[in-house]
Amino acid sequence: MFTVVQFIHKQRLNILTVPVCWVKGDLLKLPDSFDDVVEKMRVQGNSYEGPARMIPAIVGQQFTSFGEAEAAAATTVLLSDRILFDTSVMEQDSTDDMLFELASNLPPIPDSALKLEMGEAFPFDEEPIEDDMAKESLAEYSAVLTREDLRKELRDLKDDLSSLIHTAVRTAVEDCFQAKMDSLVTPSKRKAEKVSIKKLEIDMPLETRKPIDTEEELSQWNTELADEHFCEQYLKYFSKIITPNSCVGNGDNACYTIVDFLFTRSFWNLFTWTGVNRGQKSQRGFREFGNVIQLLVKIVCIGDPTYDPHKLEMFCKTRLFRYSKMRASAKKVRRSACRQRKT
């Protein structure tokens, strides 16, 4: 299926035939560049998954074949060019002859109407005009009035067309912006909407907080960590457990202590680092929760200042996610720690 779309790109009105799968609502998925491969996909009606931008567009009728859609697009282009040509030509003085010719093809004006319009200048009620020169002058005057009326009508048509295009584009942009507002809201703005709830949670002792066990709890906690004061409470608490420089070069052991306090062991069965998996795990990777990652690194750095996000990534991949099932089924008889392999 194909459709014809009209959109503004690089300050120009464009009319293009695209597959229906390139259009979502009032938004067109416009590729960043049109090469031979993209053009072939457009003609064959295939979906496009490369780099593109979503721009507002006016979507037309759908067609079963590319040829029918191209014919409709060509007709739309001709009509658009004709309207723009007519309105631009009407602004020039050279159009007087053309307008006069159009006016001459109009039906004759009734005598009663002429008497009504010209009654004050010519006494029609008293006696009819029989002089040929007077009749010719009257016809030229009526033609001038008709030409001015046509000029005004065409100017109004141009203004209406311009206003229609601007209104359509503005409405599409506003709808697109409104639809994307939720995804553009920053964590700091979300924090302002939940001030009262956060204050209660910050004042709550960390010892009484339940370990995180679900994706929803992790997402909410990641949003809360946008508050610097909230993060500071965790740093103060763990500074009592992990003394400064107590595990230099061995930050993974400190990280075991932290994650066993903050998360349940079964939680790690729900995630992978990247989100790519073949089972029933979450499609969101653990690395997407940036505020949580930063807090974990800051806490470990209390005992190991050399610890960085890359070391945390390797710890999660090779320790937490690889042995998540084994750790979840363990009886917690001993404290979690990195075991040295025998060589």
C-alpha positions in Angstrom: 0.0 0.0 0.0 1.2 3.5 -0.9 0.1 7.0 0.0 0.9 10.6 -1.0 2.2 12.9 1.7 2.7 16.7 1.8 5.3 18.0 4.2 7.6 21.0 4.8 11.3 20.2 4.5 14.1 22.8 4.2 11.5 25.6 4.1 9.8 24.1 1.0 6.6 22.3 0.4 7.3 18.7 -0.8 4.9 16.1 -2.2 6.1 12.5 -2.2 4.8 9.0 -2.7 5.8 6.7 0.2 4.8 3.2 1.5 2.1 3.3 4.2 4.5 1.7 6.7 6.6 4.9 6.5 3.7 6.9 8.0 2.5 6.8 11.6 -0.5 8.9 12.3 0.4 12.5 11.1 4.2 11.8 11.2 6.3 10.8 8.2 9.5 8.7 8.7 11.8 10.6 6.3 15.2 9.0 5.6 18.2 11.2 6.2 19.5 10.4 2.7 17.9 9.0 -0.5 20.3 6.6 -2.2 19.6 3.8 -4.7 18.8 1.4 -1.9 16.3 3.7 -0.2 14.7 4.6 -3.5 14.2 0.9 -4.3 12.6 0.4 -0.9 10.3 3.3 -1.5 9.2 2.1 -4.9 8.7 -1.6 -3.8 6.8 -0.5 -0.6 9.3 -2.0 1.9 9.7 -0.7 5.4 12.7 1.5 6.2 14.7 0.9 9.5 17.7 3.2 8.8 18.5 6.6 10.2 15.5 8.9 9.7 13.6 11.8 11.3 9.9 11.9 12.2 8.3 15.1 10.7 4.7 16.3 10.5 2.9 15.6 7.2 -0.5 15.8 5.6 -1.4 12.2 4.6 -3.5 11.7 1.5 -5.5 8.7 0.1 -4.0 5.2 0.0 -3.3 3.3 -3.2 -2.6 -0.4 -3.9 0.2 0.3 -6.5 3.1 2.7 -6.7 2.0 3.8 -10.2 -1.5 5.0 -9.0 0.1 6.8 -6.1 2.6 8.5 -8.3 -0.1 9.7 -10.7 -2.0 11.2 -7.8 1.1 12.8 -6.6 1.8 14.3 -10.0 -1.8 15.7 -10.1 -1.3 17.2 -6.7 2.0 18.9 -7.8 0.3 20.3 -11.0 -2.6 21.7 -9.0 -0.2 23.2 -6.4 2.0 24.8 -9.1 -1.0 26.1 -11.0 -2.4 27.8 -7.9 0.9 29.3 -7.0 1.4 30.4 -10.6 -2.0 32.0 -10.9 -1.7 33.8 -7.6 1.8 35.1 -8.4 0.9 36.3 -11.9 -2.1 38.1 -10.5 0.3 40.3 -8.5 1.8 41.7 -11.8 0.4 44.5 -13.8 0.8 42.5 -17.0 -2.3 40.4 -16.1 -4.7 43.2 -17.0 -5.3 41.9 -20.5 -5.9 38.4 -19.3 -8.4 39.6 -16.7 -10.1 41.8 -19.2 -10.5 38.8 -21.5 -12.0 36.8 -18.6 -14.4 39.6 -17.8 -15.5 39.9 -21.5 -16.7 36.2 -21.4 -19.1 36.9 -18.5 -22.8 37.1 -19.2 -24.1 40.7 -19.9 -25.2 42.8 -16.9 -28.9 43.4 -16.8 -30.1 46.9 -17.5 -31.8 47.1 -14.1 -28.5 46.4 -12.4 -26.7 49.0 -14.5 -29.5 51.5 -13.6 -29.1 50.7 -9.9 -25.3 51.1 -9.9 -25.1 54.1 -12.3 -28.4 55.8 -11.5 -26.8 58.8 -9.8 -24.4 59.5 -12.7 -26.8 58.7 -15.5 -30.5 59.5 -15.3 -31.8 56.1 -16.5 -35.2 56.7 -15.0 -35.7 59.9 -17.0 -34.6 58.7 -20.5 -32.7 55.7 -22.0 -29.2 56.1 -23.4 -29.2 55.9 -27.2 -25.8 57.3 -28.0 -23.3 54.6 -29.0 -20.3 56.4 -27.4 -22.1 56.6 -24.1 -22.9 52.9 -24.2 -19.3 52.0 -25.0 -18.1 54.0 -22.1 -20.5 52.4 -19.8 -19.4 48.9 -20.9 -15.7 49.8 -20.3 -16.6 51.1 -16.8 -18.5 47.9 -16.0 -15.5 45.8 -17.3 -13.2 47.7 -15.0 -15.4 47.0 -12.0 -15.4 43.3 -12.9 -11.6 43.2 -13.3 -11.1 44.7 -9.8 -13.5 42.2 -8.3 -11.6 39.3 -9.9 -8.3 40.6 -8.6 -9.7 40.9 -5.1 -11.2 37.3 -5.3 -7.9 35.8 -6.4 -6.0 37.7 -3.7 -8.5 36.3 -1.1 -8.0 32.8 -2.6 -4.2 33.1 -2.2 -4.6 34.3 1.4 -6.9 31.4 2.2 -4.6 28.8 0.7 -1.6 30.2 2.6 -3.5 30.3 5.8 -4.7 26.7 5.3 -1.2 25.4 4.7 0.2 27.2 7.8 -2.7 26.1 10.0 -2.3 22.4 8.9 1.5 22.4 9.5 1.2 24.2 12.8 -1.5 21.8 14.0 0.6 18.8 13.0 3.6 20.2 14.8 1.6 20.9 18.0 0.1 17.4 18.0 3.5 15.8 17.6 5.0 18.0 20.3 2.2 17.2 22.7 2.5 13.5 22.1 6.2 13.5 22.9 6.0 15.7 25.9 5.9 12.8 28.4 9.1 11.3 27.0 10.8 14.7 27.1 10.1 15.4 30.8 13.3 15.3 32.7 13.8 13.4 35.9 14.0 16.7 37.8 10.5 17.7 36.6 9.2 14.3 37.6 10.8 14.8 41.0 8.9 18.1 41.5 5.6 16.3 40.9 6.3 13.8 43.7 7.9 16.0 46.4 5.7 14.9 49.2 6.2 11.2 48.6 10.0 11.6 48.3 10.3 13.5 51.5 8.6 10.6 53.3 10.9 8.1 51.7 14.0 10.1 52.4 13.1 10.5 56.0 12.5 6.7 56.3 15.5 4.9 57.7 17.4 2.9 55.1 17.4 -0.2 57.3 13.6 -0.5 57.0 13.5 -0.1 53.2 12.7 -3.3 51.4 15.1 -4.7 48.8 14.2 -4.1 45.2 12.6 -7.1 43.6 10.7 -6.0 40.4 11.3 -3.9 37.3 8.7 -1.4 38.4 10.4 -0.8 41.8 13.8 -0.4 40.0 12.3 2.2 37.6 10.7 4.2 40.4 14.0 4.1 42.4 16.0 5.3 39.4 13.6 8.3 39.1 14.0 9.1 42.8 17.8 9.0 42.6 17.7 12.2 40.4 17.4 14.0 43.7 21.0 14.7 45.0 19.8 14.8 48.6 18.3 11.3 48.2 21.6 9.9 46.9 23.5 11.6 49.7 21.4 9.6 52.3 22.7 6.3 50.7 26.3 7.5 50.6 26.2 8.5 54.3 24.7 5.1 55.3 27.2 2.9 53.3 30.1 5.0 54.6 29.5 3.3 57.9 29.6 -0.2 56.4 32.4 0.4 53.8 35.3 2.3 55.4 37.4 4.5 53.2 40.1 2.7 51.2 39.3 -0.6 52.8 39.1 -2.6 49.6 41.4 -0.8 47.1 41.8 -3.0 44.0 39.1 -5.3 45.2 35.9 -3.3 44.7 33.9 -6.3 43.5 33.7 -7.6 47.1 32.3 -4.3 48.3 29.8 -4.4 45.3 28.6 -7.8 46.5 27.8 -6.3 49.9 26.0 -3.4 48.4 23.8 -5.3 45.9 22.8 -7.9 48.6 21.5 -5.0 50.7 19.7 -3.1 47.9 18.3 -6.0 45.8 16.9 -9.4 46.3 18.9 -12.2 44.8 16.0 -13.3 42.7 15.9 -9.8 41.1 18.9 -10.6 39.0 17.1 -13.4 37.2 14.8 -10.7 35.6 17.5 -8.7 33.8 20.5 -8.8 31.6 23.0 -6.0 31.1 21.9 -5.1 27.6 18.3 -6.3 27.6 19.0 -8.8 24.8 17.8 -12.3 25.9 16.0 -15.4 24.6 13.9 -16.0 27.7 11.2 -14.2 29.6 13.5 -11.5 31.0 13.0 -7.8 30.8 13.6 -6.1 27.4 15.2 -3.2 29.2 18.8 -3.6 30.0 20.1 -2.9 33.5 22.5 -0.4 32.0 19.6 1.9 31.0 19.0 2.8 34.7 21.8 5.5 34.8 21.0 6.9 38.2 21.3 3.5 39.8 24.6 2.8 38.0 26.1 6.1 39.2 25.0 5.5 42.8 26.5 2.0 42.9 29.8 3.3 41.5 29.9 6.1 44.0 29.3 3.8 47.0 32.0 1.3 45.8 34.5 4.2 45.4 34.3 4.8 49.1 36.3 1.7 49.7 38.0 1.5 46.2 38.7 4.9 44.6 39.8 3.2 41.4 36.4 1.7 40.7 34.7 2.9 37.6 31.5 2.2 35.5 33.5 -0.3 33.3 34.5 -2.4 36.2 30.9 -2.4 37.4 29.7 -3.5 34.0 32.1 -6.5 34.0 31.1 -7.3 37.6 27.4 -7.5 36.6 28.1 -9.5 33.5 30.5 -12.1 34.9 29.2 -12.3 38.5 25.6 -11.2 39.0 23.9 -12.2 35.8 26.0 -15.2 35.0 25.4 -16.9 38.4 22.0 -15.3 39.2 20.1 -18.7 39.3 22.8 -20.2 41.6 22.8 -17.3 43.9 19.0 -17.1 44.0 18.8 -20.7 45.1 21.6 -20.5 47.7 20.7 -20.6 51.4 22.8 -17.5 52.3 25.0 -19.5 54.7 28.0 -17.3 54.0 28.7 -13.8 52.8 29.0 -13.2 49.1 32.5 -12.6 47.9 34.7 -13.1 44.9 36.5 -16.5 45.0 40.0 -16.8 43.7 40.4 -19.5 41.2 43.1 -22.1 41.8 45.8 -22.3 39.2 
